[in-house]
């Protein structure tokens, strides 16, 4: 019997899940709300082997008045969560081993169910990989993942292109949000999310996936928290991110009071706390432990796949232009004379432009034997290089700040421009990927399904209409652009970077005139995609949640 019941000192907070297998090992991770003792993994065909787990406490997980969880969180309050990780070694490729985890508190032994683990697969072993992104506790996620299991059965891994939750420091979004659709429950078949239509009311439980299949995550904009506060709402802290160099300048102005003895750790922590951080994301997941790999970008071999994960994401700002909006294109009128309240436009968190640390790392990875010898070369990141969605505009480049003053020197307007010629993804990244003969670029962010093919044969897939959608920009549905901004830099419809979307080749949805649509953007129809390494195909499926007894439909398939 499962022991997963949230907010209880006598239960596990999550089932165990798998992280970053090698050819002879795999990591097992789980969470509790108590420190406990003797956390361990029992494994082997007779469950006769034991590995002791290492326990750490998450440092930034909190709840606030907007949390949907038991307890008094009328004020922003620390929530103590403990993470347990053990590594199973000495495994043989291709062999599935039973395992379970045990935590002990007050002489009570709390056990998970028995699941299976396996190391990284050999080459030429057929694999089925779930390609997903942008869960964010959205309404259709539990249904989506339940249908993955019902349709495909067990998958061998999950490639997750970012935006796992909404507010990364809000613990309940990961573990036990009371609407029933938190991150881990959905991916472990423990969700309890109800979708109610006019005639039906259906409870979905997600899919039992990551207990036996490793999850490879990506940093999206929703993995990044802004400036730290002891008392502000977490949603306010989330959007209150500013560039590192701005925080550095503020620090230098105040250094005599903040750090008179010039301690490096105090300086580093102050700048992080007063700009942005990905600490909770980094503390929840494991990452490859090599000199070149880190939590922000990494590369792994998994069977016939070389997966390269990049951090390509920027803060999301509103496109609205009302005077009080701190947005993509402007600062709020009320903050013009208060630089510490500026948002600095849609700024980038980690550079990918030519010459940056991440760019140089990627150059070396694309030249590596592990990459060149892989049958399938897959690049995963969050921000779209090609999409019909909204979030590709403005171009992916550093905002250029323009400040207007009146005759008395007062600031009257602050605006931001993003020259399309400086789009780092198109200008700097894509030439590398084209030369390296990448098979598939997988990404998310715009909450729809669409795909593209470049002239030299690179496949681009955005399969992020998992839980909800914000629409596709074709026809009369134009992206919101300032009226006096050049249409050369800010494209209102279609893919701004010039590719034509591919119409699904099996069962496309159709518009009111019965014309096939080159996308799925729906708040009722949920989509998932599966990479099959045996066939070399990516197949996409949809399920209409308005018809809970309907079949899952395969609507598109292409070869990589």
Buried (B, 14 or more C-beta within 10 A) or exposed (E): EEBBEBBBEEBBBBBBBBBBBBEEBBBBBBBBBBEBEEBBBBBEEEEEBEBEBEBEEBEBBBBBEBBBBEEEBEEBBEBEBBBBBBBBEEBEBEEEBBBBBBBBBEEEEBBBBEBBBBBBBEBEBEBBBBBBBBBBBBBBBBBBBBBBBEBBEEBBBBBBBBBBBBBBBBBBBBBBBBBBBBBBBBBBBBBBBEBEEEEEEBBBBBBBBBBBBBBBBBBBBBBBBBBBEEEBBBBBBBBBBBBBEBBBEBBEEEBEEBBEEEEEEBBEBBBBBBBBBBBBBBBBBBBBEEEEBBBBBBBBBBBBBBBBBBBBBBBBBBBEBEEEBBBBBBBBBEBBEEBEBBBBBBBBBBBBBBEBEBBEBBEEBBEBEEBEEBBBBBBBBBBBBBBBBBBBBBBBBBBEEEEEEEEEEEBEBBBBBBBBEBBBBBBBBBEBBBEBEBBBBBBBBBBBBBBBBBEEEBBBBBBBBBBBBBBBBBEEEEBBBBEEBEEEBBBEBBBBBEBEBBBBEEEBBEEEEEEEBBBBBBBBBBBBBBBBBEEBEBBBBBBBBBEBEEEBBBBBBBEB
